[in-house]
């Protein structure tokens, strides 16, 4: 947990010192990829709380989901069909499911410690 906190702080510092801008044309692809990455992060937190975390599964899901989501958005853009909705519904729904599970796990732990 200590190294994860350090990694987050380093990432925030780099983001503040070296702000990166991108072309507005890519905003759809990047937003869908970020949603997929957030889904993986929340899934990793949930797996860690359940003592089932595996770094290789997390890393492959993190990058694989982001690439797949951006690819769906790109293909949909080329075909004129909003395929990015599939990524939004899938990853958005899973993000809320993972958040709900994390919340339940933390509440159960808290109430168990109070007894």
BELWO-V697069 format. One record per residue. SS is DSSP state (H for helix, E for strand, L for the rest). D_CENTER is the distance of its C-alpha to the mean C-alpha in Angstrom with 1 decimal. Layout:
ss = [SS;SS]
d_center = [D_CENTER;D_CENTER]
//
This chain:
ss = [L;H;H;H;H;H;H;H;H;H;H;H;H;H;H;H;H;L;L;L;L;L;L;H;H;H;H;H;H;H;H;H;H;H;H;H;H;H;H;H;H;H;H;H;H;H;H;H;H;L;L;L;L;L;H;H;H;H;H;H;H;H;H;H;H;H;H;H;H;H;H;H;H;H;H;H;H;H;H;L;L;L;L;H;H;H;H;H;H;H;H;H;H;H;H;H;H;H;H;H;H;H;H;H;H;H;H;H;H;H;H;H;H;H;L]
d_center = [17.7;20.0;18.5;14.9;16.5;18.4;15.6;13.9;17.4;18.1;15.1;16.2;19.7;19.2;17.4;20.4;23.0;22.0;20.5;19.5;20.3;19.9;22.0;21.5;21.9;18.5;16.7;15.9;14.4;12.3;11.1;10.1;8.5;6.5;5.6;4.9;2.9;1.5;3.3;4.0;4.3;6.0;7.6;8.8;10.2;11.8;13.2;14.5;16.2;17.7;18.9;17.4;14.9;15.6;14.4;15.4;13.4;10.2;11.0;12.2;9.3;6.9;9.8;11.2;8.7;8.5;12.2;13.0;11.5;13.3;16.3;16.5;16.6;19.2;21.3;21.4;22.4;25.2;26.4;26.4;24.3;21.1;19.0;15.8;16.4;15.7;12.1;11.9;13.6;12.0;8.2;9.5;11.8;9.7;7.5;11.0;12.4;10.3;11.1;14.7;15.0;14.0;16.5;19.1;18.9;19.4;22.2;23.9;23.9;25.3;28.0;28.9;29.5;31.7;34.0]
//
